[in-house]
Amino acid sequence: MRKQSDNGAAQVFRITGARQGLAEDVRGRQRRYVISMAIRTLAVILTAVLWNVERHVAIVTLVLGAFLPYVAVVIANAGRENAPGLPSTFVPAPSRPMISPAPTAGPAESVPEDRS
């Protein structure tokens, strides 16, 4: 949206519906990926430590360690989509009513003129 001041020289643009910057988006996705892979590393280490102690917990951590790389990649690649909650940046022009053609009279009727 554009707004002009009283003198008409300065213009102010509003960008409330703008997405976050590309560098910030990439940084956030990298952070989510590193956190997911750190959890996976912890799960694999717990699997090795708990294998002979608590086999059921070790199997759960093994499944978690095997499943997390897929989840981490999907989460890291998800991004740069339009958020549904943000307002639209496109403002349609107001529609103007169409001017209808002038009504046409039926067949012309002859009216006698009064010549007095």
C-alpha positions, 0 to 999 in steps of 0.5 A: 500500500502506498501512502502520500504525505500532505506535500506529495513528495514522500512515499511510505510503503507498508510491508506487513504481509512480507515473508521473512528474509531468505538468510533468516529462513535458511538459518532457521531450517539449518537449526531445526536440522541440527537439533533433529540430528543431535536427537538422533545421535543421542538415540543411537548412543542410547541404543548402544548403551541400553542394548544389554540392560533394557532391550525394549527401550533400546529397540525404541531408541533404535527405531527413533534413530532410524526414523529421525533422519527422514523427519529431519530432512522433511522438516529442513526442506519445508519452508518458504511457503506462503503462510495461510494466516498472513493477509494477502499482499494483492489488493484487487481494484474496486469493481466499477459498475458497467454502464448499461445501454440506453433502453430502446423503444419498441417500433416507432409509432407515428403520432399525428402532429397538431398543426394549429 
